[in-house]
Amino acid sequence: MIKHFSIDVYGQVQGVGFRYATYTYAQKYQILGGVENCNDGRVHIEAQGPATQLLTFLEIIKQGPTKWAQVTDVQVQSRPLATYTKFALS
């Protein structure tokens, strides 16, 4: 089953390689969507893929995909499936 999550990650998540590590894990787990820094300091991720792989990906994000990231909060919302063709690094 394919699922789509909209994920907002808070904490020390900018300037620590968070987006690139997220992109790398998305490739590893066959996740489509994208990741971007937001002006308010959070990182926003749209992630779609097989449910099992998506949940593994989400756990990595919650822990912080780099040793420098310090995640303090993660907000996840289920979304309708989208027509992504890749995972974009913005």
C-alpha positions in Angstrom: 0.0 0.0 0.0 1.3 3.4 -1.0 0.9 6.3 1.5 1.7 10.0 1.4 2.7 12.1 4.5 3.3 15.8 4.8 6.0 16.2 7.5 7.1 19.3 9.4 10.3 18.9 11.4 11.4 21.4 14.1 14.6 21.9 16.0 18.2 22.4 14.9 17.4 21.1 11.4 18.9 23.8 9.1 22.6 24.1 8.3 23.3 20.6 9.6 23.0 18.6 6.3 19.4 17.6 7.2 18.0 18.1 3.7 20.7 16.2 1.9 20.6 13.3 4.3 16.8 13.2 3.9 17.3 13.1 0.2 19.7 10.2 0.5 17.4 8.2 2.7 14.5 8.9 0.4 16.5 7.4 -2.4 17.4 4.4 -0.3 13.8 3.7 0.7 12.2 4.6 -2.7 10.3 7.6 -1.3 9.0 10.2 -3.8 8.2 13.9 -2.9 10.6 16.5 -1.7 12.3 18.4 1.1 12.8 22.1 1.7 13.9 24.6 4.3 11.2 27.0 5.5 11.7 30.6 6.5 10.6 29.9 10.1 13.5 27.4 10.6 11.6 24.1 10.1 12.1 21.6 7.4 9.1 20.5 5.3 9.0 17.1 3.7 6.4 15.7 1.3 7.0 11.9 1.3 5.1 9.2 -0.6 6.0 5.5 -0.9 5.3 2.0 0.2 3.9 2.1 3.7 6.6 -0.1 5.4 9.4 1.9 3.8 7.7 5.2 4.5 7.4 4.4 8.2 11.1 3.4 8.4 12.0 6.7 6.6 9.8 8.6 9.1 11.6 7.0 12.1 14.9 8.1 10.7 13.6 11.7 10.2 12.3 11.7 13.8 15.8 10.7 15.1 17.5 13.3 12.9 19.1 11.9 9.7 22.5 13.4 10.7 24.5 13.4 13.9 24.3 17.3 14.0 20.5 17.5 13.7 18.5 18.0 16.9 14.9 17.3 16.2 12.5 18.6 18.9 9.2 18.0 17.2 7.8 16.3 14.1 4.2 16.9 12.9 2.9 14.3 10.4 -0.3 14.5 8.4 -1.6 11.9 6.0 -2.4 13.3 2.5 -4.1 12.0 -0.6 -1.7 10.4 -3.1 0.1 12.7 -5.5 1.8 12.2 -8.8 5.5 12.5 -7.8 8.1 11.2 -10.2 11.2 11.8 -8.0 12.3 13.1 -4.6 13.3 16.8 -5.0 15.9 18.5 -2.9 15.0 22.2 -2.7 
